[in-house]
Amino acid sequence: MDSSAVIREITGRAREAAAVLSVMPSDKKNGILLAMAEGLDRARGSIEAANELDVANAEKKGKGRAFVDRLKLDGRRIDGMCAMMRTVAGLKDPVGDVLEKRTRPNGLIIEKVRVPIGVIGIIYESRPNVTADCISLCFKSGNALILRGGSDAINSNKAIYEAAKNAAGAQGMDKDAFILIKDTSRELVDAMLEASEGIDLIMPRGGESLIREVAARSRVPVIKHYKGICHVYVDAEADMGMAEDICFNAKVQRPGVCNAMETMLVHEAIAEEFLPRIAARLRGKGVTLKGCPETRHILGDEVDVAGEKDFATEWLDLVLNIRVVRSLEEAVAHIAKFGSNHSDAIVTENRANGIEFTQRVDSAAVYINASPRFTDGGEFGKGAEIGISTDKLHARGPMGLEELTTYKYVIHGSGQVRT
């Protein structure tokens, strides 16, 4: 069977499952989610063993530390997947919510009602926890799911998928509610991107090259974020202790993820005092610093030169660009030029400056006096996220249950006809 026929068969099964899921009662969905959480917990030994194999293979291939960090599943991360499923089970089901209701002069009652999107395809690379996140959110929001992970995490993905599927099946769930494509060949991805009649939405999760390729070639609607070039701007009126803590967290806490800070912008009025403090702390954690001429004048030649290419790079590693700016306007202009519309922050005690920053920076998440590392479905109270969208349509920022629905109009009449 060729790749197109394989995908037609898979999407046909998923479409049938989606029809069942779309009307499944919330209490039944919640019970199945809780059972899946228990299934993952029971299967942690097999999940860890599968992940160890993936990690060993990655290390043999010479993959970098950030890549391996994204790939690795330790006991704490498995605990997190189980907790995430339980949290999603406890969230309000958006399906069926009436968003608007109006009565027309002719007596028609018009309701705008949330409904599932249908069949969602996820094409992802080296983060196996994506498997659990997507299963949970798509199932709770009434969507059938087709997962196609990368070869680097295939053993982990299969272990998570089988544990969730077996537990859900024991609760009577349709076996095609979520489907993992275990063949990691390129041809099946190509066929998914052509399956506009079988898949309603595709979300690519991975590096910029994957996302750009999917967006350019897909005949199915795509929600994406190309990269996370996130900034923290330390204003002239910042509390320096707060700024130091926020910048350190934004770069060091987990540098290999899309909401980590890649560039720190510092107002010239405080640069002489602030930069040596934060630089010493960052260097203590092994961060390589790249800076503009003013930064290098203050910190010395141990800071590498940062050019335009550096400011446009998502490092996903312990590397940080630094630029000294003369004003809030210059910081905003830098973000507009080099940012990726993901997450950007200002540290300031001047409320007017904070509000102006949020109004002028066109990103999915804009922070005042907090680390951009909070751009995450769990941290936003969504349980998890299926992805973080930097698009403006149909959703923006962390995509949880509500973002996995669309709407339709339901009209109640009493015999009206149009004249």
ABEGO torsion letter per residue (X at the ends): XBAAAAAAAAAAAAAAAAAAAAABBAAAAAAAAAAAAAAAAAAAAAAAAAAAAAAAAAAAAGBBAAAAAAABBBAAAAAAAAAAAAAAAABBBABGBBABBBBBAAGBBBBBBBBBAEBBBBBBBABAAAAAAAAAAAAAAGBBBBBBBBAAAAAAAAAAAAAAAAAAAAAGBBAAABBBBABABAAAAAAAAABAAABABBBBBEBAAAAAAAAAABABBBBBBABBBBBBBBBAABBAAAAAAAAAAAAAABAABAABBABBBBBAAAAAAAAAAAAAAAAAAGBBBBBBAAAAAAAEAABBBBBAAAAABBAGBBBBBBBBBABAAAAAAAAAAABAGBBBBBBBABAAAAAAAAAABBBABBBBGBBAAABBAAAAGAGBBAEBBABAOABBEBBBAAAABBBBBBBBBAGBBBX
